[in-house]
Amino acid sequence: MAKKKKKQQPKPSRDVNTRSYFRERYAAIQRMLRAYDLDPALLEAFNRKQLELLFAPIVESPRVKAREGHHVPRQSIEFIYDYAQFAMRTYCHGDTEIGFTYLDMVTHGMAFTVALQVEMTRKTFPSGPAKVVAELYKTFNSDRVPNDLQELSILIHRAMLMISKLNFRVYGFEWKMLDFPVQRTIHVKMLILILSDEAETTRFVHNYNERLAYRVKVGQLVTVPPMGATLERSRLTGDPADENEKLDVFIQSHAMQRVKERLDVFAPPHRNGYITEAVMYSRRVVKGRTFMYECYAGVQTDDMDESVEVVLGYFPFVVQDNKVFVLSFLPPTAPGTPAGDILEQELGLQVADMKYLGMDKLGFYLTVDFSKVPALKEVIDKTNIASLVTHLQFIADAPAEVDQKLTRLAERFFEYRPENALPVM
């Protein structure tokens, strides 16, 4: 009978017994103390040997994998890993000038809090350093750092929206920590486990046709289970008595196809994110010729103190049987929208005109030189489309290059229109 091979413990990803690692950990913990409004000089209470004990635990940078039994494409796992690494290296906890990144917090920060917890239990330090350990532990108890990772969790949640498809499958995640002794110290591996949740469907009748719709929902957010979108009826009726009545939200595949066509300057992950954020969280419901969810994006540039919100389009919906059904996706210039009505009234633009020019797609506002189309620019400047024209280049995935052919088409269209053309009333 063959002997079973002894299971070997994984080796640390880095050698902690090097000067470079010690200096890296020391600098990271100094940033951590400053980010939590503590004096970095507190570390001077420990001698080199004591610091080595406090710096001994290892927490690796999070890895990403699918939870057992859940279906997640390999490219989606790679996307979440790249996004999480970018977020952890880019965003900081506390003052950004201090530079205590979420990667610092997940690795060096969590390892340091583990060491403090161990020392509070073992009590091996003399009275002076022991008092400093106790003082630090008041701030960095076993829950403080995990709780402060909530902002990072929200960022990863947004990435889950990008890989989710409401008419197929949505994804969520949870954190998992695996710890085991390596070379008589604590070694922790952190995992982002992706969970999948299949689409839910229902049928409804609209314009005498039976249609299929999909439940708008999001996957698990750490310990928060998957949830579906709802809309308070009071937001439609204006009656406070309807505040407690919540309507479940569904969406047609047709609406998602229209997003693909009209938000043509965005990559698929960003389009998926805009769909779910607009409809799932229903931050804005506006009334045009029908009720609509407003789809918008926040834009932050280097020369702006505050972000600017750019309207990308609208999701019109109807209410039937205590359910909301999202029917389509309208460009921001469509008749029945705030800007679309102004364009229709002042320029007489019809849906056919907008399709001919390409105004029903965002690429039009990214590539046309509006200085050469003054008649259109004058009206656009009166609407929220002006902000779209100015800021779209900062969030678009497509290059912001002027399309001379499209510009000439728009120029000729408005230059040679009959002067006696009447606007549509």
Secondary structure, DSSP 4 states (H G I P E B T S, - for coil): -PPPPPPPPPPPSS-SSSHHHHHHHHHHHHHHHHHTT--GGGGGGS-HHHHHHHT--EEPPPEEEEPTT----HHHHHHHHHHHHHHHHH-BSS-TTTT-BHHHIIIIIHHHHHHHHHHHHH--S-HHHHHHHHHHHHHS-TTHHHHHTHHHHHHHHHHHHHH-BTTTEEEEEEEEEEEEEETTEEEEEEEEEEEEEE--EEEEEETTEEEEEEE-EE--BTTBPPEE-EEETHHHH--GGGTT-EEEEEE-HHHHHHHHHH-TTS-HHHHHHHHHHHHHS---EEESSSEEEEEEEEE--TT-SS-EEEEEEEEEEEEETTEEEE---B-TTSTTSHHHHHHHHHH---HHHHHHHTTTSTHHHHH--GGG-HHHHHHHTTSTHHHHHHHGGGT-SS-----HHHHHHHHHHHHSS-TTPPPP-
